[in-house]
Amino acid sequence: MEVILLERVAKLGQMGEIVRVKDGFARNFLLKRGKALRATEANRARYDGMKAELEANNVKAKGEASKVAEKIDGRDIVIIRQASESGQLFGSVSVRDIVSALAADGVTVSRPQVWLDSPIKMIGQQKVTIAVHPEVEASVTVTVARSADEAVRIKRGEDISTRQEDQDAAAEALAAAGEFFDPEAQHEEAAPEPTAEEK
């Protein structure tokens, strides 16, 4: 089906372009949400009549969206989740979790504005794009951790994939191995075992 876009649609086209899309996408998304009109002669004439108004509304909305994007851009939100020792989450962090974390931070966005390719399933940091307006995007950093302390460590860039006790034990083992194989290290001479006759 051919449609006339009434606003910019990501990965599809700019306002006023006539594009060919699948019928279901046109009916269920573009036409239903008022993002496009069917590309008929009557609708082309209608678009030409409302083009100036659409462009004025778009400029106004884009200006407001730019102000909102400035407030959102670069924010760091923390989401606390239970996870295994290896960092695998018990569950996942979805778009809904990001929207509610932003709302708790005083920022209101809708779920379609958050672009997350797939749910987050590991502890760590990930950049997420927020499409405030079809032509204005901002990015936030989502930090997923088991606790607030761990979130601070992740932000500092520490490796939290293993427990601190395991890291300490590994460091001690390396130090002991280094002494054992170091030929210049001073070792205490062990007294020889007494023989049966000496006992």
Long-range contacts (C-beta under 8 A, 24 or more apart in sequence): 1-26, 1-27, 1-38, 1-39, 2-38, 2-39, 3-30, 3-31, 3-36, 3-37, 3-38, 3-39, 4-36, 4-37, 4-38, 4-39, 4-43, 4-44, 4-47, 5-30, 5-35, 5-36, 6-34, 6-35, 6-36, 6-37, 6-47, 6-54, 7-35, 7-54, 7-58, 7-134, 8-134, 8-135, 9-35, 9-36, 9-134, 10-131, 10-134, 15-54, 15-55, 15-58, 16-47, 16-51, 58-135, 61-133, 62-133, 62-135, 62-136, 65-132, 65-133, 65-135, 65-136, 66-132, 66-133, 66-136, 68-132, 68-138, 69-130, 69-132, 69-133, 69-136, 69-137, 69-138, 70-138, 71-107, 72-102, 72-107, 72-109, 72-130, 72-132, 72-138, 72-140, 73-138, 73-139, 73-140, 74-138, 74-139, 74-140, 74-141, 75-102, 75-105, 75-107, 75-140, 75-141, 76-140, 76-141, 76-143, 76-155, 77-101, 77-102, 77-105, 77-140, 77-141, 77-142, 77-143, 78-143, 78-145, 78-148, 78-151, 79-142, 79-143, 79-144, 79-145, 80-145, 80-146, 80-147, 80-148, 80-151, 81-123, 81-144, 81-145, 81-146, 82-146, 83-122, 83-123, 83-146, 85-162, 85-163, 86-161, 87-122, 87-123, 87-124, 87-160, 87-161, 88-121, 88-122, 89-120, 89-121, 89-122, 89-123, 89-144, 92-119, 92-120, 92-121, 93-119, 93-120, 93-121, 93-142, 93-144, 94-119, 94-120, 98-128, 98-140, 98-142, 101-142, 102-130, 102-140, 120-144, 123-150, 123-154, 123-160, 124-154, 125-154, 125-155
